[in-house]
Amino acid sequence: MNTLTLQWNDAGQQKTQKIHEHGLNKNHGSVRIGRDPLRCDIVLSHQTVSGLHIEIYFHTQQQHFFLRNLREQNPPLVDGQQLVQGEVVLNQGSTIYLGQQQLKVIAVSIPTTSSVPTTILLPPQPPAANPQPVKPVVQSQPQVHLAIPPAQQAVAPGHHHPPVLPVQQEVYGLKCPKCHRVSSSEYLQVGCCWCRWCGTSLAGAASVLVAPNH
């Protein structure tokens, strides 16, 4: 149970009172303190204390004991701070002055619940029928194909490659429109623009393929 313990001296006698979270007899949920025995749960005799001075209550959501001022014209001092209106949290060791009457909070007991999270256990699941083995994924490396000339390719023993013939490159020439002979590109590259046999201009001659070294 959440409790707060007050201690004070009244007429030379030391008094102690425990305040529970549900209050005392007269005011359910809070404890009122002052000089008026009809309205207060804890009655003080000092003349500087108001008839109904303060009340102490427990806040269940914030899990703290609070002091609320009920007398704005005679505000209490809580830990050296004047509380004209509103509430303030009380802790173990807090000092309260009602007029010239001092009260001391000598103990605060607020049991904390376990902070360990609840573990939810799921029922065991039946094994899957005919489970398939999981194959590891292997990233394949790109294959590099090298072009090997036919002359360098491996030949089985007892076999011979056919002779490698040189590749002949085709060339172009100009066919004379008169004598129909073809002048090769070698002849034309030297700046000649007429037929080497009949002298006809090759400006309008047709381009044809000729064998090399023709």
QUIQUICOR-V748334 format. One record per backbone hydrogen bond with DSSP energy under -1.0 kcal/mol. NH is the residue of the N-H (numbers start at 0). CO is the residue of the C=O. E is the energy in kcal/mol with one decimal. If there is no record, write none. Layout:
nh:NH co:CO e:E
nh:NH co:CO e:E
This chain:
nh:2 co:108 e:-2.2
nh:3 co:18 e:-2.5
nh:4 co:106 e:-2.9
nh:5 co:16 e:-3.1
nh:6 co:103 e:-2.1
nh:7 co:14 e:-2.1
nh:9 co:12 e:-3.1
nh:12 co:9 e:-1.3
nh:14 co:7 e:-3.5
nh:16 co:5 e:-2.4
nh:18 co:3 e:-3.9
nh:20 co:1 e:-1.4
nh:22 co:19 e:-1.9
nh:28 co:21 e:-1.8
nh:29 co:26 e:-1.9
nh:30 co:55 e:-2.7
nh:32 co:53 e:-2.9
nh:33 co:41 e:-1.9
nh:34 co:49 e:-1.8
nh:35 co:50 e:-2.2
nh:39 co:35 e:-1.5
nh:40 co:31 e:-2.3
nh:41 co:31 e:-2.1
nh:43 co:33 e:-2.3
nh:48 co:45 e:-1.6
nh:52 co:32 e:-1.8
nh:53 co:32 e:-1.8
nh:54 co:67 e:-1.8
nh:55 co:30 e:-2.7
nh:56 co:65 e:-2.1
nh:58 co:63 e:-2.9
nh:62 co:58 e:-1.7
nh:63 co:58 e:-1.1
nh:65 co:56 e:-3.2
nh:66 co:87 e:-2.7
nh:67 co:54 e:-2.9
nh:68 co:85 e:-1.7
nh:69 co:52 e:-2.6
nh:76 co:96 e:-2.0
nh:77 co:80 e:-2.9
nh:78 co:94 e:-2.8
nh:80 co:77 e:-1.7
nh:82 co:75 e:-2.7
nh:87 co:66 e:-1.6
nh:89 co:64 e:-2.7
nh:92 co:104 e:-3.0
nh:93 co:90 e:-2.3
nh:95 co:102 e:-3.1
nh:96 co:76 e:-2.4
nh:97 co:100 e:-2.9
nh:100 co:97 e:-2.3
nh:102 co:95 e:-3.1
nh:103 co:6 e:-2.7
nh:104 co:93 e:-2.8
nh:105 co:4 e:-2.0
nh:106 co:4 e:-1.1
nh:108 co:2 e:-3.2
nh:151 co:148 e:-1.8
nh:158 co:155 e:-1.8
nh:170 co:209 e:-1.5
nh:172 co:207 e:-3.0
nh:173 co:182 e:-2.1
nh:174 co:205 e:-2.7
nh:175 co:180 e:-3.4
nh:179 co:175 e:-1.1
nh:182 co:173 e:-3.0
nh:187 co:183 e:-1.7
nh:188 co:184 e:-2.0
nh:190 co:187 e:-1.6
nh:194 co:199 e:-3.4
nh:198 co:194 e:-1.5
nh:201 co:192 e:-2.7
nh:204 co:201 e:-1.2
nh:207 co:172 e:-2.7
nh:209 co:170 e:-2.9
